[in-house]
């Protein structure tokens, strides 16, 4: 482009020279610029190296023309003389009013615009028509590289008023050439089929293998060549080489034939491994962990790993830019190779400043609290990675990256720049549903994990669902002290209706006040201690054998139907560990949480509960769009001590329940688990509405409820295959997730004894509402389901849509094909 401009300028200066060839040099008394529209006169004169009073000749005119063209504002320039007045007549380049892309499928508009930006072709800028041909050819080369040899790109310029133009890039991509055949010539050790398995490019694939890449792409072929070379060299074939590569095309440019000529060579073993250079006193440790040993087969992958390991290891001690080079000394006669690892640690690098970019809401101070790399200390790649992971685990961070920038003139100092991308830190939890038991249910809540950018968590939850009316206020300061000690608390009040909750019928009122304090053990582990005071009132209960065991501790014999009230002080300790790569929608790492809570002896009820949660993510691809999630949740609770001569039991209000989008998908919420059972003595029967009414004397029976009571033991688990969401671009993986799942689990009652009902008959035998009696103490009475789940991090909070099929059901279970929830994610 520069060359073409100089040629034009040279031609025009020649014309100018001819115009004044017969004239003598003259002194400029005035300068007049004609043809300006958009460019200001002052801007034009800035590029004109001539002033009034200058003596002008043909050489100075050539200089002026070249300088004016270098401004990129003009496409035509004339210099004339009128007496001693210098006249500069210009034609401005048209301004780009709009850029239109049409017919492009393989290249996004954003990518095309980035390419044009590199040539300064953008809306509002003058159009340099000389660059359009190079842009067209460059885009054609791209299509050729992906096998579209019939592709064409045409730039169309449409003039508009006021010296403006529309620029349209018209694409005719055509079909990509298919690979007709791949030939590998010269291979004797490994078969064609085995080498084809190492390649991404494929040919002659079955119709159902739609994931295979059968269209030719130059970049993919380069990667396949490297993969074959690595396959041989990782197995000792040090002299392996691909001598030549031929790519031929069918006449109609629709088919490609690829031929690779290889020379396999022979296998080499390692004769010796030597470390030279400055190892900073860590030579013994490095030798112990090196995978390279004399007598073993040469392996290129292990050589590369060794170089990277030494570099990263030295980086832990501040030597961020070491040079590790492996020099092979090959003995072709003995088929051995001596490896010399040359190590130059360079200078120890120190961090001058930590900078944060992209945090529009979160204060720098909050981010610094989560960073383990400190200013003024040496640069450690281990601390940088742990800092990145800690920031990524914050629920209000979507992406975190960092880079190191060397300080000009300082060969031992760098700045570390963290670039973050925030995501909504608050969530609006809401739910809506309808059922024959629950009727219309609504709930709402607001939680802010990054309140006013301080990193503190503040939540307000107001529920008005059919089964509960509650209000809860929570507060958590994760950095109450500079050492990372957290402090939090909560206040709540609720009124609960068990019947509308899909469990047995009872009502309760409860208010509680709690506080907790947490201590960091290290960057992954944390321990929390909490104490909560609760006051519970139970009333309007439905009598069952299991609940009577709890009520008997408090019931007034003179008024058995009266409500009961009890207070408790619940102390808890919780250990948590997290190595997840993100706080929301992680794809790698794991998290574990174990909690133990127990009421203090001065409480009206004495019980304990323990819960263990674990999630493990195993990425299946480098970009982690494919991943496997394994989940496990265990729980157990029971009473301790006695009251009024009766052994204390776990309050049934504390029972575990299962079913729904956060436990067992495919089952109605809270319907999985032991059923309430009541014994009917002689003369009692079950009425049409399920109530107990007097009847003629008969043998005692039992009546299992269709509603779940829950249990004191729980085991839930599942496995999920996280897959790319169809029709959703990879850029949205942090806000939309799709997974195929299998859920399995059970809730049971370790205190239940089925022998207590031996010889009794089911009171609902022969009726439509029959529920068969089961051994509710048997943990093997599990349920399972499978299906697909889509989770969306919407502006209102996480939304979960699940389509599932119950695989293993039990009597009385309520299976559900579709479930929907707002405010809950896995």
Secondary structure, 3 states (H helix, E strand, C coil): CHHHHHHHHHHHHHHHHHHCCCCCCEECCEEEEECCCCCCHHHHHHCCCCCCCCEECHHHHHHHHHHHHHCCCEEEEEEEEECCEEEEEEEECCEEEEEEEECCCCCCHHHHHHHHHHCCCCCCCECCHHHHHHHHHHHHHHHHHCCCCCCEEEEEEEEECCCEEEEEEEEECCCCCEEEEEEEECCCCCCHHHHHCCCCECCCCCCCCCCCECECCHHHHHHHHHHHHHHHHCCCCCCCEEEEEEEEECCCCCEEEEEEEEECCCCCEEEEEEEEECCCCCHHHHHHHCCCCCCCECCHHHHHHHHHHHHHHHHCCCCCCCEEEEEEEEECCCCEEEEEEEEECCCCCEEEEEEEECCCCCCHHHHHHCCCCCCCCECCHHHHHHHHHHHHCCCCEEEEEEEEEEECCEEEEEEEEEEEEECCCEEEEEEEECCCCCCCEEEEEEEECCHHHCCCEEEEEEEEECCEEEEEEEEEECCCCCCCCEEEEEEEEEEEECHHHCECCCEEEEEEEEEEEEEECCCCEEEEEEEEEEEEEEECCCCCHHHHHHHCCCCECCECCCCEEEEEEEEEEEEEEECCCCCCCCCCEEEEEEEEEEECCCCCCCEEEEEEEEEEEEECCCCCCCEEEEEEEEEEEEECCEECCEECCCCHHHCECECCCCCCCCECCCCECCEEEEEECCCEEECCCCCEEECCCCCCEEEEEEEECCECEEEEEEEEEEECCCCCCHHHCCCEEEEEEEEEEEEECCCCCHHHHCCCEECCCCCCCCCCCCCCCCCCCCEEEEEEEEEEEECCEEEEEEEEEEEECCCCCCECCEEEEECCCC
